[in-house]
Amino acid sequence: SAGAVRATDLVRGLRNFPGVNARAPILKLFAKHIKQAEQEQMLKDRSYTLAVGNPNRIARLLEAGALSFERTELLVLDSTFKDKKGFTLLNLHGTTDDLCQLFQDHARRLVQQGRLRVAFF
C-alpha cells in the first residue's frame, strides 16, 4: 500500500536521527509484511528510539499491551503525504477513524497531562 511505502521511506530518512543505532533501531509498526505477533515480540525483546506506523497497527499494539505511550514524548503524524487519490491521514476513510480512536483511547490523557506532545507535518 502507499502508506506502507511512505512508512518505509520515513524509516530510511530517519536512520541518521540522534540516538538511532544498532542497539536502538527504528521499529516499523505497519501491517505490510510484518505480522502483529512478530511486532509484539520485537517490542518485548528490545527498546527502540523511534517507531513508524499507521494508526490502526499502533492502536492494536497498544491494546494488546505490547506498546505503551507512557514513556513516549512526541507523536508525529504525517499529514502531508497524499495517496494516489489525493487522500491524507486526516481525510482517508477508515484511517481517520483509526486516528481519532487512537487519540481518544491512548493519547488524549497524556496530552492533557503535558506528558505527550503531538506534531503534524
N, C-alpha and C positions, 0 to 999 in steps of 0.2 A: 504494500500500500504506500501511498505518497507520504503518509505520516511516519511510517517506519523508515523510509528513505531519509526523510528530514531528520529524524532522531539519530540515525546513523551518521549523517553529515554533522550534526551537532557534537556527537561524541568525538569524531575526528578533529573538529575545530577546537575542542576543549582539552585536548591532550597536553597542551603546554600550560594549563591553568595551574597556579601555585598550589602545591600540595598533592597534585596528581602524580603518582608514580607506581611502581610495581606493587608496592605494599598497600596502596590505597588507590586503586584504579577507578575508572568511571563505570558505573553499572548501567546496563541497558534494561529498562523496565517497559518493554512493549511486547506484544504477543507474537510478532513476526519471528518465526524460527526458534523461539525460546519459550518453553512451557513454564507455566506459573510455578509448578513444583520445583523446577530447576532454579528459578529465580529465588524462591524461598530458601533453598539450600545454599545458594550463593550468599544471600543476606545473613544466613546463620554462620557461615564459615569464615567471613572476613568483614572488615569495615571498608567503607567507601567514602571518598571525599565528595564525589558528585554522582548523581544519577540522572538519567534522561529517560523519560517515559511518557506514556499517554495517560489521561485521567482515569480511564477505566481500569487499566492494569495497576496503577498506583493505588487506587481505591481498593481493589481486590486484595492486594498485598497488605494494605493497612488493616482491612477487615479480618484477614487471616492471622494477624498478629506478627507477620514476618517483617513488617516495616513499621516505623513509627516516626511521626513528626516531632516528637518530644525534644530531640536534640537538633532539629533542623532549624537553621537560622533564616534561610532565604528560599522561597519557592518562586522560580522564574517560569513564566508562562509565555510561550512563543505564539504571540497573537498576530505576527506579521506574515507567516507562511500561508500561502493560498494553494489549495489543491487545484487540479486541472479544471474544476468547475468554478473556481473563484471563492470557495468556502474557506473560512479560517476556523481556528479553535473556538472562536466566540459566536459563530453562526452556523456551524455544521450540525445538522440534526443528529441527535444521539450523543455526540461528543460534548455539545454544550450542556446537555442534561447531566452527563457524567461529571463534567467540571463543576457544575453547581452542586451536585450531590457530594462530590469530594470536598469542596469547600465547606459546605454545611456540616457534614459529618466529622471531618477530620482537621480542618484548618481554622475555622472561624474562631473557636475558643482561644487558640494560641495567638491569633492575630489580635484579638480583643485584649489579651493579656500583655501584648507587646513582645511576645517571645518568638513570633514568626512574622517575617515581612514577606509580602507578595509583590513581585515586579512583573510588569508586562513589557514585552518588546516586540 
